[in-house]
Amino acid sequence: MAKSLFVCQSCGAEHRKWMGQCPDCGEWNTIEEQFIQETGPHRGKARPLPTKPITEIAASHEARLCTNIEELDRVLGGGLVRDSAVLIGGDPGIGKSTLLLQAAAKLAAKHDTLYITGEESLQQVRLRGERIGASNEQLRLLAACDLESILATLADQRPAVVIIDSIQTMVSSRLSSAPGTVSQVRDCSAALIQQAKQQGFALILVGHVTKEGTLAGPRVLEHMVDTVLYFEGDKGHAHRILRAVKNRFGPAGEIGVFEMTDSGLMGIRDASRLFLAERIKDTPGSIVLACLEGTRPMLVEVQALIAPTVYATPKRTAVGLDSARVAMLTAVLERRMGLPLTRHDVYVNVAGGARIREPAADLAILMAMVSAYRDRPFPADLAVFGEVGLTGEVRPVGQPEARANEALGMGFHRLVIPKDNEERLHKALASTSLTAPAHASLRLTAVRHLSEATRAGFSD
C-alpha cells in the first residue's frame, strides 16, 4: 500500500500536508508530495550479534590510491582510501568535472577506473578529455542514470575507483519521485556507498550546491560519506581552492590551490606568491596577513577602504571574510582606538578572491582599517597575524612558527605578533626551525593591545 508524504526538497523534513513554507528550514515552495510503499511489520525473531574487542581487530595499512595531482592528494590526506566515499561540491562551472576527469586519467594508469556521467554524453566527456590532456585508453566511461543498472555494472566489472558525476542525476526505479529529490539522492547515495564498502573500491560523488553555497540534498548525505570537499573560487579569477570540510582519513580544513588554464586545472604549490603577485606596495589600507589554512601557511593581502557615508546607517561590507566579524571589529576599532567610524562606510576585501575564516585575521583587518582611515601606508615588508578580543587585546594563535617561516621565505622581515606567541617563536629561532638565512634581518614585535600593534606598524 502506498503512503503519501509531503517532503521538503531543501532539508528533507516530512509533513502530513502541503505547506507553502517549510517550518523546519524556512524555505518557500520546496515541499512536494511523494508516495512511499509501505511494508508489513517484521515478524522475524532478532538474534544477538557477536562483538569483538577493539584490540583484536586487525589494522589495515593498505597503500592509498594516489591521483598524482599533488594538491588533490594533499587535501585527501595522501590519496584515496579503498572502501571510502568522497563527496565533492561546488558552484556550476567551477571545475569539478574537469578536476575529476584529470584525476581519473592519472588513476587509470595504475588502477581500474570507471567514470560514470549522468550529465554529459560520452562524446562530450571525450572532447573535454582531449582538450585538457586527460585522454587515457585505460580509462573507462559510462553514461547512465539508472541506479540498478550501475550497481550491476559495478558488481560485474569490479573497478578500483568509481566516479559518479553527479549524484543528483541518479535515479532508482524503486522510488516514484523525480531525480534530484531528497529521497532519490539519499537512497542512491546509500546504495552506492554500501556497494563501495562491500566491493572495496574508492567512490567519488559529485554533488550540486544550492544558491546559499551548501550541498544540495539531505544533510545526512554529508554524514554518510567519509570525506566532504568544497571547490571554491571566484569566476573573475583563474585560481580555485579545494577545501576539506570533513575527512576521516586526514586533516579537516586542508586546502589545495589550483589555477584554471586552457589545458585544465594546474596545482599551485606556492600559493602565497600567487595571491601577492599583483600587490601594490606603499598603499594605504593594505597589509599582508600570515594565515593558516589546514596545515598550510599562506600569505594574503587584506585591503580596507573607509569613505564618508551618504546613508543614515553606514555600510559594513566584507569580501572573503565573515561580515559579522568585520562589523564587530569595526566597533572594537571605534571604541578602543577612538576612530569616528559611525559616519563612514567600511569595505574590507581579501585580494585575489581568497576566503579567510580563521580569527588570526583580526589584527590584519583592524590594521588595514587604521591605515585606510589615516591614509598612511605600512612598510612593504610587514606581515601580521593575531586574534583581537572586544577589549582590544591581541590573543595568541596556533602554529606561529609556520606563519613566520612562510613570511620570511617571501621576503617579509618585519612581523607584528601576539605577545603570548613570542616565546614560542624565539624557541623556534633558537632551534633553527625557521629559515636560517633570514634570522639576522628579522624584526619581531610582540604586542598585547591593538594600539601597540598600530604604533609598531607605523614605526620606521
NORSUL-V192091 format. One record per helix or strand. SS is the DSSP state (2 for helix, 1 for strand). FROM is the first residue (numbers start at 1). TO is the last residue. If there is no record, write none. Layout:
<<SS/FROM/TO> <SS/FROM/TO>>
This chain:
<<1/2/8> <1/14/15> <1/21/21> <1/28/28> <1/31/37> <2/54/56> <1/65/65> <2/70/76> <1/80/80> <1/85/90> <2/96/107> <1/113/117> <2/122/131> <1/140/143> <1/146/146> <2/147/157> <1/161/165> <2/167/169> <1/171/171> <2/182/199> <1/202/207> <1/209/209> <1/215/215> <2/220/224> <1/227/232> <1/239/247> <1/255/261> <1/264/267> <2/271/275> <1/286/293> <1/296/308> <1/316/319> <2/323/337> <1/344/350> <2/351/353> <2/359/374> <1/382/384> <1/387/388> <1/393/395> <2/400/409> <1/414/418> <2/419/430> <2/436/438> <1/443/447> <1/449/449> <2/450/458>>
